[in-house]
């Protein structure tokens, strides 16, 4: 898990006495369940309501952890992304997956990764609907200070064993399952960001859900779920609730692990964590066990993050939760009725203020025809709307999708996703929309990428040929990939040299930037060079300016 700036270090990070409290009462497990006997241990089994997914072997997970420890020991005590310890970790996971029948791919950690960073590792299990990908991931790198066994050998080992169990069980797949082990997470989520940014719009749209596992064996840990109220979290939430554990939102880890890279790309995300350097509350200790007033992981980002720094019960449950989510989402008996949808043409151009249309066709691919309702179009630029005529068809039929833009719609190219919901399934189609400025128009755009480093400033210029005075307020659309928008101060410098504040920095939490629109009062001529100045005023979160436009 990536570290945020800590302003104080307390005695709660002492290595001794990590766990010392009575175990709270939790849901009774069925006969045969086992625990490790530690103060945080409790019966590990699942009730029959969750019996469909297999039990994930804790013994095997810990064998993988021991391998990661040995790799670190042989490579200077670390598995940092730029070291031979990381490369050896990739090779270990890769060999296990290939032997089990997975198709694996080493994906270079570029652009934007640390110089010398090793590759991401992607593994696909054959079968299932290739247009509906259920993906799970964990970062494989550690910090320089230690072997990173909890952070994040725990998530990586657990996910490896889930993948091997899927191969051994070989259930009928209804959706396609993919796993990812990420490089360079500790340097700013760089590996997962590079992977997601490297996917085209069609491949991104196929990923229906991404679940992330980061630090899932913290010694004094808890049960935290990312985006706990969302649909993507439903299976994880159900698993832990079934055990009576009352999981909580992962506020400590918000925007600090690889699920942020997927969420910023519009992909539904959730995941599991057991906690990092934050302090366990008395209420949490009461319901989960452990010691209040101490860190969830007192060896977080330290050399003592070794194989002794693992809570077996919490780790075991994380593995079973991950398996439950995958088996629930992607296995079973394929529906005897299904359909597909497509857009023809799959792309179109429109002048701002005008409309463009495409035909959304449907095909019955299995069984009898069914009613398909067109529910949404995601990815539309500001000022654009979409309508379907008709809004529902019988599979085999088609609908006309009309996209209307306004004069203020920013120029650029947008990847849209059209969703069709049937009686047995939901499918999507991709459409690429290009918005062009009017002849002699007053919207101008810069699509050059600029890397935003900590404590630095970038300047992105746009040269305007518009005549007369700028119409105040000017309208800005800014697209930035950055996990902590609160770190950024943004100013606009006009052709006269006058600076206008667009956004100030500061805040008590981090949110991803994404695409944002601003109205900025100005007083000067329209023609000349307008410059967007972006300053990252804090450490640890980095990113890049993807594009920006100004309407004068």
C-alpha positions, 0 to 999 in steps of 0.5 A: 500500500502506498504511503501518505505523509505521516506527521507524527510517529508514536510509540504505537509503532513499537514492535512488541505486544502487537496483539493482546485482547480477547476475541469478540463473539462472531458468527458460529462457523460450521463443524470442521472450521479451523483457526490459528489460535492467536487472539485475533483467531476465530472459527474460519468456516463459512455457513452453507449460504456461501458454500459454492466457492472453495476454501482457499488453502492458508497453508499454500498461501503461506508457502508463497509468502515464504518464497517471497521472503526467500527472494527478498533475503537473496536480493538485498532484503527487498522486492522493490519494483526496480530490483532483482527481488521484484523480477524474481517475484514476477518469475515465481508467480508467472511459473506457477500460473503457466504450469496451471494453464494460464495465459500470462503476459508481462506488460512493460511498466510504461509510460510514467513508471520509475526508471528500471521498474519491472513489468506488470504480470497479467494472467487470463484463465480460458473460457467465459464471456470475453466481453465480460471480464471479472478482474482481481489484482494486487501489487507485487512490489515492496518498499526499499526498506524491507521484504514487504510480506504483508505489504503486499506479499499477502495480497499477491500470495493470496491471489496467486492461490485463488488463481491456482485453485480456480485452475484446479477446480476448473468450474464452468465459466460464464464470464472471463477471469483475469488477474493482475500483479502490479509493479511500481505501486509503492511509487504512486500506483504507476504500474496499474495506471500504465496498464489501464492507460494502455488499454483501448476503449473497447478493452476497458469496456470489457472489464466489468469489475476490478477487485483489489487486495492490498495488505490483507494479513495485518497483525492487528488488522481489521476487515475493510472493504473499498467503496463498501456501499457500491455494487462492486463490493456486494459479494465481499460485503456479503461474505464478511457480513455472513461471518458477523464481522461488520466490515467497514469502509477502507477510509485509510486506503482511499485512493492509495492502492491500485483500484484507483487506477481502474476507478479513474478509468470508469471501471467499477471497483472494490477490494479488501484491506486489513489496515496499514499504519492507522490506529485501531479504535476501541470499537474495532477492537471490541468487534474484531479483536486486537489492541486498540490504540495500536497500528493495524500493522506496526511493521508497515513499510519497515524491515520487520515486515517479514513472514512473522508479520502476518495474522493467519485468520485475517489472511485466510478470510481474505482468500476465501472472500476473494474466491467467493467474489470470483465464483459468484460473478464468473462461474456457473451454468451459462444462460440458455438465452443471450444476446449481443449488441454493437454500434454501426458505425462505431465512430462519428464526428460532429461539430459542437452544437450539432448532432450525430447518430449511429445504429445500435444493433442487437443479435440473439446469440443463444436461445429465444429472443428477449427484450433489450432496454438501452439504459445509458451512455457513459463517457459523454462530454459536458453539454452532450446528451444521448437519446435512443429511438426506440428505448427497447427492442426485441433482440435481433432489432435495432435502435437509433442512438442520437448524440446532441452536443451544445456550442459549449461542448469541448472539442476532442475525442471521447470513448463512449460505452452504450449499455443494453440490459436484457432479461438474462444479461447486460452487454455493452458496445463502444462508440468513439465520438469526436467533437470538432470546433466550428469554423472560426470557433472559440474553443481551443485544446491542448492534448499534450501529456505533461507529467506532474511530479511532487513539488513541481509546476508544469505549464501547458500553452494554448494559442488562440486565434479568436478575435475580440475580447474573451467572453467572461467567464471563459470555460475550461475542461481539464483532464488530469490523472492524479490520485489526490486532486487536493495536492494541486493548485491550478492557475490560468495565465492570459495573453496579457500575463495576468494570472487567474486562480482556477483551483486552490490546493488543500483538503483533509482527504484525497480524491481523484481528479479525472475530468473537471469543468471550471468557469473563470472570470477574465478581462482581456483579449482572446487572441494570444497564448493562454497557459494552464499552470498546474503545481503539485504542492505536496509529496507522494501523489503524482500524475499527469495532465492529459488534456485541457481546453478553453472556450473564449 
